[in-house]
Amino acid sequence: MTKRILTLATAGALIGLVGCGGPVNNPDGGSQPDSSTPTDGGGGGGGQTYTFVISALTVDMTPADSNSPVAGFNLDNRFSVNSEGELPDTPNSCDKPDQPSMLDQSQNCPMGMWMSATGQCGSATASCAPGAGCRGGVDNQLPGILDAIEAAASASFPMGIRSELSSQINQNKISLIVRITDVNSLTDDDSVTVKVYNAYPTFTTGCDNVAGGREYAIAADSLNTASDIETAKITFPGRIVGGRLQVTAPGMFPLPLPEIMGARVNLTLTNAQLRVNLTAAGGTGGNLGGSFNGSQLLTTIRALAPDFEMQASTIIGGFVDIEEMGICRMTAAMPPRFGGIGVGLGFSLVPATTAAASVAARGAGTCGASSGSDAGAPRG
């Protein structure tokens, strides 16, 4: 029974939710562009355009290795610890252990170096451990959520859901194109545009890896105007600071994940941010994060399995780590009300090209239609 409840709760968390976001800290400030001009990429907007495909998407382990990068962002402008560096012992608190970020230093800035006027850390090298003197830390409950899914549905994911997610990317079953336009410098550029698309491979061989330089067709449902690739539904303003691309205004990001309970699921992040070390050859040290709302998760579970609403409410409350509109969890309310759940993933990029026309579905015989090296029949 417990496993079934966990499956319903965590699967519901990944079925296309759009939550109401809480406060988000501003990314580091940018600087004026230098005189260097990229020579690769297409034109557009007075600058260069670079096109990449996500080549890896990773989830931190639980507990996170203190020597490994931690994905995610400081979504609530605080570090969830008390003055002794411990979590407060309050059952209705949003506080969950935050990890210092090794991917983005500004997520755990010493309090005295934080500049509220600019929303950035006053030192490019400063960092701090959890405690009263630290500005914030990474809000990321995704490792715990995936651990719950694995416990509840181990037969569906014998190699683990992290490995399943990795294989979905590697086998070109999930393809996400990232285009950065209006780039005047890959070192420092105070205004670029980041567009993200769902896409399908146009190639039919070498399906078990994501190689650079191959062509993908943009999915028409990723566009506001199906015939115009520039009208991406997922568009972020951004900047490049010291070679690291940063989104400067959080938005929405529907993130595909492996099938759960036989259904393709999507986690739609609000307050979504991303950063990545960027060159013409690809992107490394990628950091993608955001949150979804616990109350909307409960609404989804209620529709799927109304008999488990009470149990699901308890489970959801265990993942809430971001206060929204003054609420962490109110399980006695009718219906129960919850704050947000923060998540984070790592990613990398390799160069890609895009077909001239968008498509409505995966092409027959192309990669991603089967799990083997050769493509099979497309999914229905």
Secondary structure, 3 states (H helix, E strand, C coil): CHHHHHHHHHHHHCECCCCCCCCCCCCCCCCCCCCCCCCCCECCCCCEEEEEEEEEEECCCCCCCCCCCCCCCCCCCCCCCCCCCCCCCCCCCCCCCCECCCCCHHHHCEHHHEECCCCEECCCCCCCCCCCCECCCECCCHHHHHHHHHHHCCCCCCCCHHHHHHHHHHCCCCCEEEEEEEECCCCCEEEEEEEEEEEEECCCCCCCCCCCCEEEEEEHHHECCCCCCCCECEEEEEEEECCEEEECCCEEEEEEEEEECCEEEEEEEEEEEEEEEEECCEEEEEEEEEEEEHHHHHHHHHHHCHHHHHHHHHHHHCCCCECECCECEECCCCCCEECEEEEEEEEEEEEEEECCCCECCCCCCCCCCCCCCCCCCCCC
